[in-house]
Amino acid sequence: MSDSARDTVLAPLDARMADLESLYEDLHRHPELGFQETRTAAEAARRLTSYGYEVTTGIGRTGVAGVLRNGPGPVVLLRADMDALPVTERSGLPYASAVPGVMHACGHDVHVTCLAGAADLLAAGREHWSGTLVVLFQPAEEVGDGARAMIEDGLFGAATDGAEAADGAEAAGGPEAADRPEAGAGAGADGRGRVPTPDVVLAQHVAPLGAGLISYAPGACMAASDSLKITFHGTGGHGSRPETAVDPIVMAAAFVQRLQSVVAREVAPKDRAVVTVGSFQAGDAPNVIPDQAVVQLSVRTFDEDVRGRVLAAVDRIAKAEATASGAPREPETEVLNTFPVTRNDDRTLEQVNAAFTDHFGAQRLFGYEPAAGSEDAGLIATAAGAPLYYWWLGGWDPDEFRAAMSSGRLAQDIPSNHSPHFTPVKQPTLTMGVQALTVAALSHLEPAR
């Protein structure tokens, strides 16, 4: 697409920005947890309908999809997640969360706003491109179930196979054409699915980087994640007579301590892994030894072999500590959620980055190391058999970011995602995010003939 055509599609953004900023503040003020995003979904559906999209609601419980068929050409899918986190906001903003204990602490309100803006611009500028646009507002990313729920609800047809194929595998793009569903013939076109099967999946995530910047990582860009709940069993008793009990607190504490050696002593320095215990619960009274202790932890890895070895080590250590403590039975492990590795397709990354460079300038785009956080957007690409490009959108005050970087205090001075203080600045974050999604989509849609 020519620069002039792209600029024409983007031109109405300035006039629409006041409305988008209002939408962002409203979403931030009214966050909703995973699979509870009814208010957010209703607003997304209302806007898509007004833009002229075919709208389907209730996909995977609260997901929303809009389809804009605009002649022959590729099917491009843009995705945003909608859910918030169980975090109490401490930003002090005038539009801070009005929902006790719930906050958009990961920026999904930014994602929804930017996708709504891009959907509007692309619909208004449809005379300049040809193809089919799918916009997807996904629920429950934070718990790892949203993308899978939409897929299993027939997003691309009888697509539970796609969800199952992605379990324990890398969510990656770039398969050979022979392995993909028929390009452009999408599931939605013949009644097999809720939306057409895309030829490419594009998504972004706001990050604690300077607003006005876009960052990317080739290949594996986000880690696989496994969240586990391990219950250790003991024998309860009186705190004054520990010899009559098997103390599960000591047992679980020894497990947590020994767990720290897994990455240090069982993972090669060239590999990456993170093991974090985030919850330890046991007992209700100071003079009672409980009969169980519950530990919740997460494992992050970038390689399937490393993932298998770390998970096996966690299981081995849990059982060994239980045996060493004389536990009446083995600990029980429950898998709370899993995310596969998110992998960017090289060709798609290069194609979109060329468009980003042309529009924003090379100084706004930079490579970054893969993130240890996890995502389920890759499941959508895997289920569709489509390549994925997932990039990071800077959202922090540029001056504060530069000051923190120059002083070597990024980790201390810039709140990360999931922090009660993580509140991206509205500008230039929203303008950059809308433009990025629009430019990325236009880099794959065909120019109008």
PATIFI-132632 format. One record per residue (C-alpha): residue number from 0; residue in one letter; x, y, z. Coordinates in pm, whole numbers. Layout:
<sites>
SITE    i  aa      c1      c2      c3
SITE  NUM   a       X       Y       Z
...
</sites>
This chain:
<sites>
SITE    i  aa      c1      c2      c3
SITE    0   m       0       0       0
SITE    1   s     125     348     -84
SITE    2   d     222     591     190
SITE    3   s     -51     830      79
SITE    4   a    -324     562     102
SITE    5   r    -204     456     446
SITE    6   d    -193     817     563
SITE    7   t    -547     867     435
SITE    8   v    -669     570     640
SITE    9   l    -494     708     950
SITE   10   a    -601    1069     896
SITE   11   p    -930    1061    1095
SITE   12   l    -751     947    1414
SITE   13   d    -693    1294    1555
SITE   14   a   -1065    1372    1538
SITE   15   r   -1152    1041    1706
SITE   16   m    -892    1057    1984
SITE   17   a   -1104    1242    2241
SITE   18   d   -1363     964    2218
SITE   19   l   -1094     696    2248
SITE   20   e    -940     862    2553
SITE   21   s   -1285     873    2711
SITE   22   l   -1330     504    2632
SITE   23   y    -993     425    2790
SITE   24   e   -1076     611    3110
SITE   25   d   -1414     438    3130
SITE   26   l   -1259      93    3083
SITE   27   h    -992     169    3341
SITE   28   r   -1255     286    3588
SITE   29   h   -1467     -30    3537
SITE   30   p   -1230    -330    3518
SITE   31   e   -1370    -682    3492
SITE   32   l   -1202   -1013    3576
SITE   33   g   -1169   -1301    3332
SITE   34   f   -1497   -1435    3191
SITE   35   q   -1679   -1149    3365
SITE   36   e   -1607    -888    3094
SITE   37   t   -1974    -836    3009
SITE   38   r   -1967    -456    3020
SITE   39   t   -1645    -436    2818
SITE   40   a   -1772    -689    2564
SITE   41   a   -2100    -502    2521
SITE   42   e   -1915    -179    2446
SITE   43   a   -1684    -353    2198
SITE   44   a   -1983    -511    2023
SITE   45   r   -2171    -180    2015
SITE   46   r   -1880      -2    1854
SITE   47   l   -1811    -276    1599
SITE   48   t   -2176    -276    1496
SITE   49   s   -2169      99    1446
SITE   50   y   -1856      63    1230
SITE   51   g   -2033    -184     999
SITE   52   y   -1882    -516    1113
SITE   53   e   -2062    -848    1131
SITE   54   v   -2057    -900    1508
SITE   55   t   -2070   -1223    1708
SITE   56   t   -2084   -1213    2087
SITE   57   g   -2057   -1475    2359
SITE   58   i   -1769   -1667    2198
SITE   59   g   -1593   -1856    2477
SITE   60   r   -1847   -1702    2719
SITE   61   t   -1764   -1331    2685
SITE   62   g   -1553   -1300    2369
SITE   63   v   -1652   -1071    2081
SITE   64   a   -1556   -1093    1715
SITE   65   g   -1616    -851    1430
SITE   66   v   -1575    -939    1063
SITE   67   l   -1544    -688     780
SITE   68   r   -1548    -852     436
SITE   69   n   -1410    -611     181
SITE   70   g   -1340    -799    -139
SITE   71   p   -1073   -1053    -235
SITE   72   g    -750   -1076     -42
SITE   73   p    -595   -1206     278
SITE   74   v    -777   -1256     607
SITE   75   v    -607   -1049     878
SITE   76   l    -692   -1101    1246
SITE   77   l    -623    -832    1508
SITE   78   r    -660    -941    1870
SITE   79   a    -691    -766    2207
SITE   80   d    -751    -913    2552
SITE   81   m   -1012    -756    2782
SITE   82   d    -972    -889    3138
SITE   83   a    -838    -717    3448
SITE   84   l    -656    -845    3756
SITE   85   p    -744    -896    4126
SITE   86   v    -524    -601    4227
SITE   87   t    -612    -298    4440
SITE   88   e    -515      14    4245
SITE   89   r    -286     268    4414
SITE   90   s    -234     512    4126
SITE   91   g    -436     801    4262
SITE   92   l    -562     881    3912
SITE   93   p    -896    1061    3878
SITE   94   y   -1017     767    3668
SITE   95   a    -875     496    3899
SITE   96   s   -1064     171    3936
SITE   97   a   -1405     205    4100
SITE   98   v   -1422    -172    4157
SITE   99   p   -1272    -277    4492
SITE  100   g    -984    -520    4454
SITE  101   v    -991    -520    4073
SITE  102   m    -765    -318    3842
SITE  103   h    -649    -300    3484
SITE  104   a    -294    -354    3608
SITE  105   c    -175    -516    3286
SITE  106   g    -299    -258    3037
SITE  107   h    -575    -457    2871
SITE  108   d    -785    -141    2876
SITE  109   v    -520       7    2646
SITE  110   h    -546    -299    2421
SITE  111   v    -926    -277    2390
SITE  112   t    -914      97    2321
SITE  113   c    -645      64    2055
SITE  114   l    -823    -220    1878
SITE  115   a   -1151     -28    1882
SITE  116   g    -971     269    1727
SITE  117   a    -799      59    1461
SITE  118   a   -1125    -119    1375
SITE  119   d   -1289     220    1324
SITE  120   l   -1012     358    1102
SITE  121   l    -990      45     888
SITE  122   a   -1367      36     838
SITE  123   a   -1383     404     749
SITE  124   g   -1091     365     509
SITE  125   r   -1205      42     344
SITE  126   e   -1196     195      -4
SITE  127   h    -816     184      21
SITE  128   w    -770    -188      93
SITE  129   s    -906    -527      -9
SITE  130   g    -942    -844     194
SITE  131   t   -1116    -951     514
SITE  132   l   -1052    -805     856
SITE  133   v   -1127    -995    1177
SITE  134   v   -1109    -810    1508
SITE  135   l   -1114   -1023    1821
SITE  136   f   -1181    -907    2176
SITE  137   q   -1068   -1199    2390
SITE  138   p   -1162   -1277    2751
SITE  139   a    -961   -1427    3035
SITE  140   e    -603   -1400    2913
SITE  141   e    -472   -1360    3266
SITE  142   v    -588   -1708    3369
SITE  143   g    -476   -1867    3042
SITE  144   d    -822   -1991    2943
SITE  145   g    -965   -1718    2719
SITE  146   a    -811   -1802    2382
SITE  147   r    -868   -2173    2441
SITE  148   a   -1232   -2109    2533
SITE  149   m   -1293   -1915    2211
SITE  150   i   -1125   -2183    2001
SITE  151   e   -1321   -2463    2168
SITE  152   d   -1639   -2263    2113
SITE  153   g   -1590   -2295    1739
SITE  154   l   -1397   -1977    1661
SITE  155   f   -1257   -2135    1345
SITE  156   g   -1496   -2429    1325
SITE  157   a   -1468   -2761    1505
SITE  158   a   -1148   -2621    1646
SITE  159   t   -1091   -2808    1968
SITE  160   d    -815   -2986    1775
SITE  161   g    -634   -2653    1745
SITE  162   a    -657   -2590    2116
SITE  163   e    -536   -2937    2199
SITE  164   a    -250   -2916    1952
SITE  165   a    -125   -2604    2124
SITE  166   d    -126   -2760    2471
SITE  167   g     235   -2812    2576
SITE  168   a     363   -2689    2241
SITE  169   e     502   -2362    2115
SITE  170   a     233   -2125    1991
SITE  171   a     402   -2038    1668
SITE  172   g     332   -1906    1323
SITE  173   g     471   -1968     978
SITE  174   p     351   -2317     876
SITE  175   e     373   -2428     519
SITE  176   a      69   -2338     309
SITE  177   a     -14   -2704     256
SITE  178   d     -61   -2745     632
SITE  179   r    -298   -2449     667
SITE  180   p    -672   -2425     618
SITE  181   e    -755   -2289     275
SITE  182   a    -639   -1928     276
SITE  183   g    -920   -1678     266
SITE  184   a   -1186   -1949     261
SITE  185   g   -1217   -1917     640
SITE  186   a   -1439   -2119     865
SITE  187   g   -1692   -1839     889
SITE  188   a   -1735   -1829     513
SITE  189   d   -1895   -2173     491
SITE  190   g   -2059   -2209     831
SITE  191   r   -1782   -2409     996
SITE  192   g   -1678   -2137    1238
SITE  193   r   -1761   -1805    1397
SITE  194   v   -1505   -1611    1189
SITE  195   p   -1298   -1670     875
SITE  196   t    -971   -1851     935
SITE  197   p    -698   -1585     928
SITE  198   d    -387   -1583     716
SITE  199   v    -203   -1386     984
SITE  200   v    -259   -1300    1352
SITE  201   l    -136    -966    1488
SITE  202   a    -141    -842    1848
SITE  203   q      37    -603    2083
SITE  204   h      90    -556    2456
SITE  205   v     153    -232    2641
SITE  206   a     474    -249    2843
SITE  207   p     677     -41    3091
SITE  208   l     881     113    2809
SITE  209   g     885     472    2694
SITE  210   a     558     572    2529
SITE  211   g     610     626    2158
SITE  212   l     834     321    2122
SITE  213   i     769     -25    1980
SITE  214   s     978    -320    2091
SITE  215   y     996    -671    1950
SITE  216   a    1175   -1004    1988
SITE  217   p    1229   -1243    1698
SITE  218   g    1139   -1608    1753
SITE  219   a    1038   -1701    2107
SITE  220   c     921   -1368    2246
SITE  221   m     735   -1481    2560
SITE  222   a     782   -1777    2790
SITE  223   a     578   -2087    2844
SITE  224   s     417   -2086    3187
SITE  225   d     290   -2360    3414
SITE  226   s     109   -2264    3734
SITE  227   l      86   -2540    3996
SITE  228   k     -90   -2589    4328
SITE  229   i      80   -2846    4551
SITE  230   t     -88   -2973    4867
SITE  231   f     140   -3128    5131
SITE  232   h     -25   -3362    5381
SITE  233   g      78   -3398    5742
SITE  234   t     -76   -3503    6070
SITE  235   g    -222   -3223    6278
SITE  236   g    -167   -3178    6649
SITE  237   h    -114   -2943    6941
SITE  238   g     164   -2689    6906
SITE  239   s     305   -2796    7243
SITE  240   r     349   -3157    7129
SITE  241   p     507   -3150    6780
SITE  242   e     643   -3502    6833
SITE  243   t     288   -3635    6791
SITE  244   a     237   -3463    6456
SITE  245   v     385   -3454    6107
SITE  246   d     424   -3083    6042
SITE  247   p     327   -2992    5682
SITE  248   i     454   -2636    5730
SITE  249   v     810   -2755    5786
SITE  250   m     766   -2999    5498
SITE  251   a     643   -2733    5256
SITE  252   a     900   -2479    5376
SITE  253   a    1179   -2727    5302
SITE  254   f    1027   -2776    4957
SITE  255   v    1026   -2400    4890
SITE  256   q    1386   -2372    5006
SITE  257   r    1509   -2664    4797
SITE  258   l    1313   -2538    4495
SITE  259   q    1555   -2246    4467
SITE  260   s    1825   -2488    4353
SITE  261   v    1637   -2604    4043
SITE  262   v    1730   -2310    3819
SITE  263   a    2071   -2261    3984
SITE  264   r    2182   -2625    3962
SITE  265   e    1964   -2805    3706
SITE  266   v    1928   -2552    3422
SITE  267   a    2228   -2472    3202
SITE  268   p    2343   -2109    3200
SITE  269   k    2262   -2082    2827
SITE  270   d    1899   -2169    2897
SITE  271   r    1640   -1956    3074
SITE  272   a    1395   -2057    3344
SITE  273   v    1216   -1890    3634
SITE  274   v    1055   -2070    3928
SITE  275   t     854   -1848    4163
SITE  276   v     649   -1941    4469
SITE  277   g     367   -1691    4494
SITE  278   s     147   -1838    4767
SITE  279   f     203   -2040    5086
SITE  280   q    -101   -2117    5299
SITE  281   a    -123   -2332    5611
SITE  282   g    -300   -2328    5945
SITE  283   d    -533   -2088    6123
SITE  284   a    -409   -2074    6483
SITE  285   p     -67   -2019    6645
SITE  286   n     -91   -2324    6873
SITE  287   v    -223   -2577    6621
SITE  288   i     -12   -2777    6379
SITE  289   p    -232   -2810    6068
SITE  290   d    -275   -3125    5865
SITE  291   q    -190   -2968    5531
SITE  292   a       2   -2686    5364
SITE  293   v     -67   -2552    5016
SITE  294   v     198   -2398    4792
SITE  295   q     125   -2228    4460
SITE  296   l     404   -2161    4213
SITE  297   s     477   -2075    3853
SITE  298   v     740   -2212    3616
SITE  299   r     855   -2009    3315
SITE  300   t    1062   -2159    3034
SITE  301   f    1144   -2098    2668
SITE  302   d    1231   -2452    2560
SITE  303   e    1014   -2763    2579
SITE  304   d    1299   -2986    2702
SITE  305   v    1390   -2738    2976
SITE  306   r    1022   -2711    3069
SITE  307   g     994   -3088    3107
SITE  308   r    1307   -3110    3321
SITE  309   v    1204   -2825    3552
SITE  310   l     853   -2963    3603
SITE  311   a    1000   -3307    3675
SITE  312   a    1237   -3152    3931
SITE  313   v     948   -2974    4104
SITE  314   d     757   -3302    4129
SITE  315   r    1065   -3494    4248
SITE  316   i    1149   -3243    4521
SITE  317   a     790   -3225    4647
SITE  318   k     769   -3601    4682
SITE  319   a    1117   -3627    4834
SITE  320   e    1048   -3367    5102
SITE  321   a     721   -3539    5187
SITE  322   t     902   -3871    5223
SITE  323   a    1180   -3713    5430
SITE  324   s     919   -3566    5667
SITE  325   g     733   -3894    5706
SITE  326   a     417   -3763    5540
SITE  327   p     117   -3996    5560
SITE  328   r      76   -3969    5180
SITE  329   e     230   -3810    4875
SITE  330   p     163   -3446    4793
SITE  331   e    -105   -3371    4537
SITE  332   t     -29   -3146    4239
SITE  333   e    -298   -2957    4051
SITE  334   v    -221   -2774    3724
SITE  335   l    -393   -2435    3751
SITE  336   n    -312   -2309    3402
SITE  337   t     -60   -2341    3123
SITE  338   f      60   -2110    2847
SITE  339   p     276   -2226    2556
SITE  340   v     580   -2036    2434
SITE  341   t     473   -1740    2219
SITE  342   r     679   -1744    1902
SITE  343   n     695   -1472    1638
SITE  344   d     709   -1570    1275
SITE  345   d    1024   -1426    1117
SITE  346   r     871   -1331     781
SITE  347   t     568   -1163     939
SITE  348   l     786    -973    1184
SITE  349   e    1005    -843     903
SITE  350   q     706    -741     691
SITE  351   v     529    -553     970
SITE  352   n     849    -397    1104
SITE  353   a     925    -261     757
SITE  354   a     586     -89     762
SITE  355   f     648      36    1117
SITE  356   t     986     177    1018
SITE  357   d     838     345     713
SITE  358   h     560     506     915
SITE  359   f     713     576    1258
SITE  360   g    1085     594    1171
SITE  361   a    1360     351    1268
SITE  362   q    1429     540    1593
SITE  363   r    1092     431    1734
SITE  364   l    1154      59    1685
SITE  365   f    1403    -159    1872
SITE  366   g    1472    -523    1945
SITE  367   y    1442    -647    2301
SITE  368   e    1511    -967    2489
SITE  369   p    1227   -1222    2519
SITE  370   a     995   -1161    2814
SITE  371   a     952   -1415    3092
SITE  372   g     583   -1327    3101
SITE  373   s     335   -1548    2918
SITE  374   e      52   -1504    2670
SITE  375   d    -224   -1708    2507
SITE  376   a    -252   -1510    2181
SITE  377   g     -31   -1772    2016
SITE  378   l    -300   -2035    2071
SITE  379   i    -522   -1845    1828
SITE  380   a    -250   -1846    1563
SITE  381   t    -176   -2214    1623
SITE  382   a    -544   -2310    1598
SITE  383   a    -570   -2117    1270
SITE  384   g    -240   -2250    1135
SITE  385   a    -137   -1887    1081
SITE  386   p     183   -1692    1149
SITE  387   l     191   -1461    1450
SITE  388   y     356   -1128    1522
SITE  389   y     326   -1000    1879
SITE  390   w     502    -676    1972
SITE  391   w     533    -450    2278
SITE  392   l     391     -99    2287
SITE  393   g     565     152    2512
SITE  394   g     329     304    2766
SITE  395   w     530     488    3030
SITE  396   d     600     860    3053
SITE  397   p     895     909    2812
SITE  398   d    1081    1153    3037
SITE  399   e    1049     929    3342
SITE  400   f    1158     630    3137
SITE  401   r    1466     809    3003
SITE  402   a    1562     929    3350
SITE  403   a    1527     581    3498
SITE  404   m    1728     428    3214
SITE  405   s    2010     681    3241
SITE  406   s    2036     624    3616
SITE  407   g    2023     245    3584
SITE  408   r    1704     228    3791
SITE  409   l    1445      94    3547
SITE  410   a    1350    -195    3775
SITE  411   q    1319      30    4079
SITE  412   d    1154     341    3931
SITE  413   i     923     213    3654
SITE  414   p     632      -7    3774
SITE  415   s     591    -332    3587
SITE  416   n     273    -489    3456
SITE  417   h      60    -627    3742
SITE  418   s     179    -355    3978
SITE  419   p     -92    -148    4156
SITE  420   h      96     154    4017
SITE  421   f     108      37    3651
SITE  422   t     -91     306    3469
SITE  423   p      26     385    3116
SITE  424   v       9     747    3006
SITE  425   k    -275     815    2764
SITE  426   q     -55     992    2513
SITE  427   p     127     910    2303
SITE  428   t      40     550    2402
SITE  429   l    -312     539    2257
SITE  430   t    -222     719    1935
SITE  431   m      80     494    1881
SITE  432   g    -121     179    1963
SITE  433   v    -404     258    1723
SITE  434   q    -160     347    1448
SITE  435   a      50      35    1507
SITE  436   l    -245    -203    1472
SITE  437   t    -373     -17    1166
SITE  438   v     -35      -5     994
SITE  439   a      28    -373    1073
SITE  440   a    -308    -475     925
SITE  441   l    -253    -265     613
SITE  442   s      88    -427     564
SITE  443   h     -94    -756     495
SITE  444   l    -421    -646     337
SITE  445   e    -406    -585     -38
SITE  446   p    -426    -234    -182
SITE  447   a    -762    -157    -337
SITE  448   r    -771    -199    -713
</sites>
